Amino acid sequence: MTPEQLRDVVRTAVAAAVERGVLSVEVPDDVLVERPKNPEHGDYATNIALRLAKPAGQPPRAVAEALAEQLRAQPGIASVDVAGPGFLNITLAQGALGRIAVDAVTAGEAYGRTDTLAGQRLNLEFVSANPTGPVTLGSTRWAAVGDALARLLEASGAEVSREYYVNDAGAQIVRFGRSLQATALGRPVPEDGYQGDYVETVAQQVVAAEPGLLERPEDEQLTVFAERGVEAMVADIRATLDGFGVHFDTFFSERTLHTSGALEKAVATLREQGHVYEADDAIWLRTTDFGDDKDRVLVKNDGEPTYFAADCAYYLDKRARGFDRVVIMLGADHSGYVGRYKALVAAAGDDPGTHLEILIGQLVNLVRDGEPVRMSKRKGNFVLLTDLVDAVGTDAARYALARASVDQQIDIDADLWSRQTNDNPVFYVQYAHARISSVLRNAADLGLASSLDPPTPAGAVDPGQLTHERENDLLRAIGEFPRVVSSAAELRAPHRVARYLEELAGTYHRFYDSCRVLPRGDEEPTALTTARLWLCAATAVVLRNGLGVLGVSAPERM
C-alpha cells in the first residue's frame, strides 16, 4: 500500500464516519500521510483528526478515536494508535507494505506518474540565450533544470510545450553582424562587438554560403552577415542542446513579431483595455496601476517599438495559442524584470497569479583548481555547455545542474563530478541501479529472473515475506516516489527528485548489505528469494524513472 493508496483509505474512513453519523464534516479532498520520524510509531501517520476537529465541533482526540475505529476495519491496516493531541499512527498489515514492490514493478515506466496537474496546458520557456554566441554555462543550468521540470510536469499530467525565444531583433543583432563583417574583412571587431573564435568560424561560414558577399556594398554585407550569422548560431545552439538531450517543441523568432503586425496588434489590445496613453511623443503602458515602479514605453518617440513591446506581443501570442499558464525561466540578472511582466499580464486582462509564472535562477560556476572560471561573452573568455560536458560528461552535468535548488548559486567541481566514486552523487545513484542489474542478471543465470524484472506472475510473489527492517525501509522509500514527483512538479523543484534518489540508493545499499537476495551454493530458492528479487526490481524501476525525469541514464553495467 503506497502513501497515495493510504490517503484514499483514510478518506474512506472519514466518509464512513460521516455516513454513520459519528462525524458531521465535509470529506476532505487532500489528506496528509507521511512517514513518522520514529519507526516505532508505525509505518505512516496522519493529522487528519486535528484538521477535522474544529468543523466537527469535537475534541481532536475524540475525532481521532472515531477515525481509528473506522481505519482498523479497513483491509491492509494492522493497527491504528492515537497519539498526542490527536495524531493517528498507522501500521500496515503484513504484506500490505510489500505490495508496493509488486505495484512498482507491474507499473514499470508508469510508476510515479500522477494526474495531479491534469488539464493544465503550460508553455515553458527556458534557455532563450541571445543567438549571438554559443550556449554558455549559465544557459546550460536552465537547459538541464528546464528540461527536467518539463518532464516532471508531464509526469504529473500536465501538457507542456517547450519553447525557446530567439532574440533575433534589436541592437545586439546589429552588433553581431558588424562583428562578423569586421572579422571577414580583416578589420578589428568594434569595441561593443563580439569576440572569440566562434565569431571567425561563423564569419567564414557566411562568406562560404554567400559567394561574392565581400564585393557587395557594406550595408548589404551587414544585412547578410546579421541574418545568416543568426541562422548559423541558432543551428549551432539547437545542435548543442539536442546533444545535451534537451529538445524544444518551438523556436520562436522575435523578429516575426515585428514583421507580422503582432506588435501593433498588442498595443491595440492593451489600448482597448484602457491602459495605454501617449506622452512626450511616445506610447506608454500604465504599468504602475499594477504595482510596477514606473510606467513602461511601448513605442519610442522615433516610432521604434521597445523590447518591452515585443514582450507584450509575445505573451499575448502565447495566450492566443491556447496556453493556460506561461512559465518563463530567467537568469539572476533579470530579477528586476518580474514586476513589469506581471504588470503587462494584468494590463492584458489576465491574472498574473494564474496565467504567469517566472522562475529566477542563480549563477553557476565551473571550478578548476579550486577557482571558478570567469565568463565574458564579449571577450570570448567563457565556459560553454560543451566544455562542461567534456569535463564531467552529459549525465553528471545534467545531474549536477538539477541537483541544487535554482535559488542557490552553485560551483561544479570538475574533479568531483568526473570521479567514479561514491562521493560523486550521480555515480552513487547510477551504481545502485547497476548493482541491482547485476543481481538480476545473476538471478537470470540461476533461472530465477529475466532481464530487470522477475518473470514470476505478480500473484506468485508473497509480499508478506518482506518483514526485515531494511526491507520495510526500502519499501517505504519506494512508496514515496509518486509523492516526490508530484510535489517536485508543483513546487518547480527538480532537485527534490535528485536528493530523493540519493536517499533511495543509500537505503538500497543498506538493504543489500543486510539481506541476502540470492541463494548460495546448493541452497534452494524460497518464497523470500522471490520477494526480495521483486523488491530489487522495484528499486530499479524507481531509480530508472527518477533518473529519467532528470534526463540522466540508468546504466546496467558500470
C-alpha positions in Angstrom: 0.0 0.0 0.0 1.6 3.3 -1.1 1.0 6.6 0.7 -1.3 7.6 -2.1 -3.4 4.5 -1.6 -3.4 5.0 2.2 -4.7 8.5 1.7 -7.7 7.1 -0.1 -8.1 4.6 2.7 -8.1 7.5 5.3 -10.7 9.4 3.2 -12.8 6.3 3.0 -12.7 6.1 6.8 -13.7 9.7 7.1 -16.6 9.1 4.7 -17.7 6.0 6.7 -17.6 8.0 10.0 -19.8 10.7 8.3 -22.2 8.1 7.0 -22.6 6.6 10.4 -23.3 10.0 11.9 -20.2 9.9 14.1 -18.8 13.0 12.4 -20.5 15.9 10.6 -17.9 17.2 8.2 -17.0 17.5 4.6 -14.8 14.7 3.4 -11.5 16.4 2.5 -10.1 16.1 -1.0 -6.5 16.0 0.4 -5.1 14.0 3.3 -1.6 14.4 4.7 0.0 11.0 5.1 3.7 10.9 6.0 6.3 8.6 7.4 6.9 9.2 11.2 10.4 10.1 12.2 10.4 7.3 14.8 9.7 3.9 13.1 8.3 2.7 16.4 5.3 5.0 15.8 4.1 2.9 12.8 4.5 2.9 9.1 2.6 6.1 8.5 1.0 9.0 10.4 -1.7 11.5 9.6 -3.0 14.7 11.3 -6.5 14.4 9.7 -8.2 14.3 13.1 -6.7 17.7 14.1 -7.8 19.2 10.8 -11.4 18.0 11.2 -11.8 18.7 14.9 -13.0 22.3 14.6 -15.5 21.7 11.7 -16.7 18.6 13.6 -17.2 20.5 16.8 -15.4 17.8 18.8 -12.0 17.5 20.6 -9.2 16.3 18.3 -8.7 13.0 20.3 -12.4 12.2 20.1 -12.3 12.6 16.3 -9.1 10.6 16.2 -10.7 7.7 18.2 -13.7 7.7 15.8 -11.5 7.6 12.7 -9.2 5.0 14.3 -12.2 2.7 14.7 -13.0 3.0 11.0 -9.4 2.6 9.9 -8.9 -0.6 11.9 -11.7 -2.2 9.8 -10.0 -1.3 6.5 -8.2 -4.0 4.6 -4.4 -3.8 4.8 -4.4 -2.0 8.2 -2.9 -3.9 11.1 -3.2 -1.3 13.8 -4.0 2.3 14.5 -2.9 4.2 17.6 -4.0 7.7 18.7 -1.0 9.7 19.8 -0.5 13.1 21.4 -3.3 15.7 20.7 -4.9 13.5 18.0 -2.3 12.1 15.6 -3.1 8.7 14.0 -0.2 6.3 13.8 -0.9 3.6 11.3 0.8 0.2 11.0 0.1 -1.7 7.8 -0.8 -5.4 7.8 1.9 -7.9 6.9 2.1 -7.9 3.1 0.4 -4.6 2.6 3.6 -2.7 2.6 5.3 -5.4 0.4 2.6 -4.8 -2.2 4.4 -1.5 -3.0 7.2 -3.6 -4.7 4.7 -5.5 -6.8 2.9 -2.3 -7.8 6.1 -0.6 -8.8 7.3 -3.5 -10.9 3.9 -4.0 -12.5 3.6 -0.3 -13.4 7.1 -0.1 -14.8 7.7 3.2 -16.6 4.3 4.5 -15.3 5.2 4.2 -11.7 5.5 7.6 -10.2 3.3 9.3 -12.8 0.2 11.0 -11.5 -2.7 13.2 -12.8 -2.3 15.9 -10.2 -1.8 18.5 -12.9 -4.1 17.0 -15.5 -5.9 19.5 -17.6 -3.2 22.2 -17.3 -1.7 23.4 -20.6 1.7 25.1 -20.0 4.1 27.0 -22.2 7.6 26.5 -20.7 10.1 29.0 -22.0 13.7 28.4 -21.0 17.4 28.9 -22.1 16.5 31.6 -24.7 20.0 32.9 -24.8 20.7 35.6 -27.5 21.7 34.0 -30.8 25.0 35.9 -30.8 27.2 33.2 -29.3 27.3 29.5 -28.3 25.4 28.1 -25.2 27.3 29.1 -22.1 27.4 27.5 -18.7 24.8 30.0 -17.3 22.3 29.0 -20.0 23.2 25.3 -19.5 21.8 25.4 -16.0 18.4 26.4 -17.3 18.7 23.8 -20.1 19.1 21.0 -17.5 16.6 22.3 -15.0 14.1 23.4 -17.6 14.0 20.1 -19.3 13.8 18.2 -16.0 10.9 20.5 -15.0 9.1 19.8 -18.3 9.5 16.1 -17.7 8.2 16.5 -14.1 5.2 18.5 -15.2 4.3 15.9 -17.9 4.8 13.1 -15.3 2.2 14.9 -13.2 -0.4 15.0 -16.0 0.2 18.5 -17.5 0.5 19.2 -21.2 3.8 21.0 -21.7 5.2 22.8 -24.7 9.0 23.6 -24.5 9.8 26.9 -26.1 13.0 28.8 -27.0 12.6 32.5 -27.6 15.1 33.6 -30.3 16.0 37.2 -29.7 16.8 37.8 -33.4 15.8 41.5 -33.4 17.4 44.6 -31.8 20.7 46.3 -31.4 22.6 43.1 -30.3 21.9 41.6 -33.7 23.3 44.6 -35.5 26.5 44.4 -33.3 26.8 40.7 -34.0 26.5 41.4 -37.8 29.2 44.1 -37.6 31.5 41.8 -35.6 31.2 39.1 -38.3 31.6 41.6 -41.1 34.7 43.2 -39.5 36.3 39.7 -39.0 35.6 38.7 -42.5 37.1 41.9 -43.8 40.2 41.6 -41.6 39.3 44.6 -39.5 39.3 45.0 -35.7 36.0 44.0 -34.2 34.1 47.1 -32.9 34.6 47.9 -29.3 31.0 47.0 -28.5 31.1 43.9 -30.7 31.5 40.1 -30.0 34.8 38.4 -29.9 36.0 34.8 -29.7 37.0 32.0 -32.0 33.4 31.3 -32.8 33.0 34.7 -34.5 35.6 33.9 -37.0 34.1 30.5 -37.6 30.6 31.9 -38.2 32.0 34.7 -40.4 33.7 32.1 -42.6 30.5 30.1 -42.8 28.6 33.1 -44.0 31.2 34.1 -46.6 31.3 30.5 -47.9 27.5 30.3 -48.2 27.2 33.7 -50.0 29.7 33.9 -52.9 30.7 37.4 -53.8 29.4 38.8 -50.5 32.6 40.8 -49.7 32.3 42.6 -53.1 28.8 43.9 -52.3 28.2 47.3 -50.7 29.0 47.2 -47.0 25.4 48.0 -45.9 24.2 44.9 -47.9 27.0 42.9 -46.4 25.9 43.9 -42.9 22.4 42.7 -43.5 23.6 39.3 -44.8 26.1 38.8 -42.0 23.4 39.6 -39.4 20.7 37.4 -40.9 23.0 34.4 -41.9 25.0 34.7 -38.7 21.9 34.4 -36.5 20.8 31.4 -38.6 24.2 29.7 -38.1 24.2 30.4 -34.4 20.6 29.1 -33.9 21.6 25.9 -35.8 24.6 25.6 -33.5 22.6 26.2 -30.4 19.9 23.7 -31.5 22.5 21.0 -32.2 24.3 21.6 -28.9 21.1 21.4 -26.9 20.0 18.3 -28.8 23.3 16.7 -27.9 22.6 17.5 -24.3 19.3 15.8 -24.5 17.2 19.0 -24.5 14.7 19.2 -27.3 12.4 22.2 -27.9 8.9 22.0 -29.5 9.2 25.6 -30.7 11.9 28.0 -31.6 10.0 31.3 -31.7 11.5 34.2 -33.6 11.2 37.6 -32.0 11.7 39.1 -35.5 8.3 37.6 -36.6 6.6 39.8 -34.0 7.9 42.8 -35.9 7.1 41.6 -39.3 3.7 40.0 -38.7 2.0 43.1 -37.2 1.9 41.4 -33.8 3.4 44.4 -32.1 0.8 46.8 -33.4 -1.9 44.3 -32.5 -0.6 44.0 -29.0 -0.6 47.8 -28.5 -4.1 48.0 -29.8 -5.2 45.2 -27.4 -3.7 47.0 -24.4 -5.2 50.3 -25.6 -8.6 48.6 -25.6 -8.1 47.6 -22.0 -7.6 51.2 -21.2 -4.0 51.2 -20.1 -2.2 52.9 -23.0 -1.5 56.6 -23.1 0.7 59.0 -25.1 3.2 61.4 -23.6 6.4 63.0 -24.9 5.6 61.8 -28.4 5.9 58.2 -27.1 3.3 55.5 -26.4 3.2 54.2 -22.8 1.7 51.3 -20.9 0.4 52.4 -17.4 2.0 49.5 -15.5 2.1 51.5 -12.3 -1.6 50.7 -12.0 -0.5 47.1 -11.4 2.4 47.5 -9.0 5.3 48.4 -11.3 7.7 51.0 -10.1 7.2 53.1 -13.3 5.2 53.2 -16.5 6.8 51.5 -19.5 7.4 52.8 -23.0 5.9 50.7 -25.8 6.8 52.8 -28.7 9.6 55.4 -28.5 9.3 59.0 -29.9 11.1 57.9 -33.0 8.4 55.4 -33.8 10.5 52.3 -32.9 8.9 49.7 -30.6 10.7 48.8 -27.4 11.8 45.4 -26.3 9.0 45.6 -23.7 6.5 46.0 -26.5 7.9 42.7 -28.0 7.4 41.1 -24.6 3.7 42.2 -24.6 3.2 40.8 -28.1 4.9 37.6 -27.2 2.8 37.0 -24.1 -0.4 37.7 -26.0 0.7 35.3 -28.7 1.3 32.5 -26.2 -2.2 33.0 -24.7 -3.7 33.2 -28.2 -2.1 29.8 -28.9 -4.2 28.4 -26.0 -1.8 28.1 -23.2 -3.4 28.4 -19.7 -0.1 29.3 -18.0 3.0 30.9 -19.3 6.1 29.8 -17.4 9.3 31.7 -18.0 12.8 30.8 -16.6 15.2 33.7 -16.3 18.7 34.3 -15.1 19.6 36.2 -11.9 20.3 39.3 -13.9 16.6 39.5 -14.9 15.2 39.6 -11.3 14.1 43.2 -11.7 12.0 42.2 -14.7 9.4 40.3 -12.8 7.3 43.3 -11.7 6.9 44.8 -15.2 6.0 41.4 -16.7 3.3 40.8 -14.1 2.0 44.3 -14.8 1.7 43.6 -18.5 -0.2 40.4 -17.8 -2.6 42.3 -15.6 -2.9 45.1 -18.2 -3.8 42.5 -20.8 -6.8 41.5 -18.6 -5.2 38.3 -17.2 -4.5 37.2 -13.6 -0.7 37.1 -13.1 -1.1 34.6 -10.3 -3.0 32.2 -12.6 -1.6 32.8 -16.1 2.1 33.7 -15.4 5.0 32.2 -13.6 8.5 33.5 -13.6 11.4 31.4 -12.1 14.7 33.1 -11.4 17.9 31.1 -11.3 21.2 31.9 -9.7 24.7 31.7 -11.2 26.7 28.6 -11.7 30.5 28.2 -12.0 32.7 25.5 -13.2 35.5 25.2 -10.7 39.0 24.4 -11.8 41.9 24.1 -9.3 39.6 25.5 -6.7 38.8 28.6 -8.6 35.7 29.4 -10.8 36.4 30.1 -14.4 35.2 33.7 -15.3 32.9 34.3 -18.2 32.6 37.2 -20.6 30.8 36.5 -23.9 32.2 39.7 -25.5 35.8 38.8 -24.8 35.3 35.2 -25.9 36.5 34.0 -22.4 33.6 31.9 -21.3 32.7 28.4 -20.3 30.5 26.6 -22.8 28.0 23.8 -22.4 30.3 21.6 -24.4 33.2 22.5 -22.0 31.2 21.2 -19.1 30.2 18.0 -20.9 33.8 17.4 -21.9 34.9 17.9 -18.2 32.3 15.7 -16.5 30.1 14.0 -19.1 26.4 14.6 -20.0 24.9 12.6 -17.2 27.0 14.2 -14.5 26.5 17.7 -16.0 22.7 17.4 -16.1 22.5 15.8 -12.6 24.8 18.4 -11.0 22.8 21.3 -12.5 19.4 19.9 -11.5 20.5 18.7 -8.0 20.6 22.2 -6.4 17.6 24.5 -5.9 17.7 27.2 -8.6 17.8 29.9 -6.0 21.2 28.8 -4.9 24.4 29.7 -6.7 26.5 26.5 -7.3 30.0 25.6 -8.1 30.6 22.4 -10.2 33.8 20.8 -9.2 35.0 19.1 -12.3 37.2 16.7 -10.4 34.4 15.6 -8.1 31.8 15.1 -10.8 34.1 13.1 -13.1 35.1 10.6 -10.4 33.8 7.0 -10.3 33.4 7.0 -6.6 30.6 7.2 -4.1 31.2 10.8 -3.2 30.1 11.7 -6.7 26.3 11.8 -6.3 25.3 10.8 -9.8 27.7 7.8 -9.7 26.3 6.8 -6.4 22.8 6.7 -7.8 23.7 5.1 -11.1 25.8 2.5 -9.3 22.8 1.4 -7.2 20.9 0.7 -10.5 23.9 -1.1 -12.0 24.3 -3.2 -8.8 20.6 -4.2 -9.0 21.0 -5.1 -12.7 23.9 -7.3 -11.8 21.8 -9.1 -9.1 19.0 -9.7 -11.6 21.4 -10.9 -14.3 22.8 -13.4 -11.8 19.3 -14.4 -10.9 18.6 -15.0 -14.6 21.6 -17.2 -14.8 20.1 -19.3 -11.9 16.8 -19.4 -13.7 15.1 -17.1 -11.2 14.7 -13.9 -13.1 14.9 -12.4 -16.6 16.3 -9.1 -17.6 15.4 -6.5 -15.0 12.1 -8.0 -14.0 11.3 -11.2 -12.2 9.3 -13.4 -14.6 7.0 -14.9 -12.0 3.4 -13.6 -12.2 2.5 -10.9 -9.6 0.2 -13.4 -8.0 3.1 -15.8 -7.3 5.0 -13.4 -5.1 4.3 -13.3 -1.4 4.8 -9.7 -0.3 4.3 -10.8 3.3 7.8 -12.3 3.2 9.3 -8.8 3.4 9.4 -8.2 7.1 13.0 -7.3 7.7 13.6 -3.7 9.0 15.8 -2.9 6.0 13.2 -4.3 3.6 10.5 -2.2 5.1 12.7 0.9 4.9 13.2 0.3 1.2 9.5 -0.4 0.6 8.5 2.9 2.3 11.1 4.8 0.3 9.8 3.3 -2.9 6.3 4.2 -1.9 7.3 7.8 -1.5 8.3 8.2 -5.2 4.9 9.3 -6.6 4.6 11.9 -3.9 8.1 13.2 -4.6 7.4 13.5 -8.3 4.1 15.4 -7.8 5.4 17.7 -5.1 8.6 18.4 -7.1 6.4 19.3 -10.1 4.1 21.6 -8.1 7.0 23.3 -6.3 9.0 23.5 -9.6 11.9 21.8 -7.8 13.6 19.0 -9.8 16.3 19.0 -7.1 13.9 17.2 -4.8 14.0 14.2 -7.1 17.8 14.1 -7.1 18.0 14.2 -3.4 15.4 11.5 -3.1 17.3 9.2 -5.4 20.4 9.6 -3.4 18.5 8.6 -0.2 16.9 5.7 -2.1 20.3 4.5 -3.3 21.6 4.6 0.3 18.6 2.7 1.5 19.1 0.1 -1.1 22.7 -0.4 -0.3 21.9 -0.8 3.4 19.2 -3.4 2.5 21.6 -5.3 0.2 24.3 -5.4 2.9 21.8 -6.8 5.5 19.5 -9.0 3.4 20.9 -11.8 1.2 18.9 -11.9 -2.1 20.2 -14.9 -4.0 20.8 -18.4 -2.6 24.3 -19.6 -2.1 25.8 -22.9 -3.2 23.3 -25.7 -3.2 20.6 -23.7 -1.4 17.2 -23.8 -2.9 15.4 -20.6 -3.7 12.5 -19.7 -1.4 9.5 -17.5 -1.3 11.6 -14.9 0.4 14.1 -15.1 -2.6 11.3 -14.3 -5.0 10.0 -11.4 -2.8 13.5 -9.9 -2.5 14.0 -10.1 -6.2 10.8 -8.2 -6.7 12.0 -5.6 -4.2 15.3 -5.3 -6.1 13.4 -4.9 -9.4 11.0 -2.3 -7.8 14.0 -0.3 -6.7 15.5 -0.4 -10.2 12.2 0.8 -11.6 12.2 3.8 -9.3 15.9 4.6 -10.0 15.3 4.4 -13.8 12.2 6.5 -13.6 13.7 9.1 -11.3 16.9 9.4 -13.4 14.7 9.6 -16.5 12.9 12.6 -15.0 16.2 14.4 -14.7 17.3 13.3 -18.2 20.0 11.1 -16.9 20.7 7.5 -18.0 20.4 4.4 -15.7 23.3 2.2 -16.8 23.0 -1.6 -16.3 26.8 -2.0 -16.0 29.5 0.3 -14.6 
